[in-house]
Amino acid sequence: MPNPQDPPRAAAAFDSRDFRRYQLARLLVIIGAEAQAVAVAWQIYAITHRAIDLGYAGLALFLPGILFLLVSGHTADRYDRRHVILICYSLQCLCTGTLFYLSWTGTQHAAALFAVLFLIGTGRAFSGPASSALLPHLVPKDNFVNAVSWGASIFQLANFIGPALGGLLFTLPLASWLPEPLGTHMAGGAIVYAFTFATLVAFLLLLASLSVRPGRQEQRTISVDTLLAGFRYMWHKKLLLGVTTLDLFAVLLGGAVALLPIFAENILHSGPSGLGILRAAPALGALSISILMTWRPMNRHAGVRMLISVVLFGAATIVFGLSRNMALSLAALFVVGASDMVSIIVRASMLQLATPQAMRGRVSAVNALFIGASNEFGSFESGVTAQWWGAVPAVVIGGIGAIAVTGIWTLLFPSLRKVNRLSENELMGMEREAATAEPQN
């Protein structure tokens, strides 16, 4: 008989049938989404040749997260989270079909691509909180951190495969294999979008087959009080506020992914296939760390290790910005992804373990806003600064900023470096101690 005090087996989360199916669905759909992101970015830059338009693409994905923040979190708590995800990804199918049509007809209007990206962002604004809040329903509580680590591994595996596959599909010479006029139209982005559409359909079928029925978590009707509950909860839980805002500002300043088309074309001269490889390198680094952490969980000094990882993230970003060699650039991006993954696992574990089940949708919506701000709005910030200063200075200054933010947050949120083990008892205990001590200060 296993000892209840023993840590879970490395693959314990996969004992759950629903977890296995859900992760297979995520693997497929994220591969498709990452392949699609490469095609869209390359098409936008090919049409306009302006760094700022790569920023506008990120802004189009981010704005729905702001507009629908409060409603999306309440929706994830008020309705069956599985149904919410199904509806959102049905919208993604429509969006990908539209991208296919635009590519098929050879559009030269970047505004049409921005409009589709806004709709994709709308679907993500609602599906993100619902997906985060669904995970605890798929595995026993004791296996939750293991499930987060495996979920992160699968996410990064898809992030590694998807961009490289997107770059490959984009350059696939189908014109010589297919009869006219099909060969003329079925090229570049159209091939990628057809593939992405297929992964979306597979995702919907697998998600519909899950046996879990989370049902309604929030029983109260919509009101200002219920809508703002996630903000209030996170504001009072300084540990959660610190870990989410640290990631927000570090990635917001240090993110270089949005500018990769510029580096691929103008600095490293590697074309769309090189762009796919560059996009895949951070995911390979993140995948390596996430797999390592499934076999060797972070049992001690989780907070300190997270802070060190953010410093490494900034330093690797600086190296990438200064590099003119493809091998060195790939190595730097590998470290960027590996160091960022430590922060992702710590943040995701803390967010769910330190939040009551009935509020996970709304708190996840706030977290999704922070993630969107760091990723999509960070892309806009990168595009603007690259337009002003150039791509290389924008990346280097951003990496320096990420390191500076880590130092400031270590002082503002001292509880971050005190986190030892990622367990519900320890995290809740730290919050109770902080709440007891606060009136005395």
Buried (B, 14 or more C-beta within 10 A) or exposed (E): EEEEEEEBBBEBBBEBEBBBBBBBBBBBBBBBBBBBBBBBBBBBBBBBEBBBBBBBBBBBBBBBBEBBBBBBBBBBBBBBBBBBBBBBBEBBBBBBBBBBBBBBEEBEEBEBBBBBBBBBBBBBBBBBBBBBBBBBBBBBEEBBBBBBBBBBBBBBBBBBBBBBBBBBBBBBEBBEEBEEEEBEBBBBBBBBBBBBBEBBBBBBEBBEEBEBEBEEBBEEEEEEEBBBBBBEBBEEBBBBBBBBBBBBBBBBBBBBBBBBBBBBBEBBEBBBBBBBBBBBBBBBBBBBBBBBBBEEBBEEBBBBBBBBBBBBBBBBBBBBBBBEEBEEBBBBBBBBBBBBBBBBBBBBBBBBBBBEEBBBBBBBBBBBBBBBBBBBBBBBBBBBBBBEBBBBEBBBBBBBBBBBBBEEBBEBBEBBBBBBBBBBEBBBEBBEEBEEEEEEE
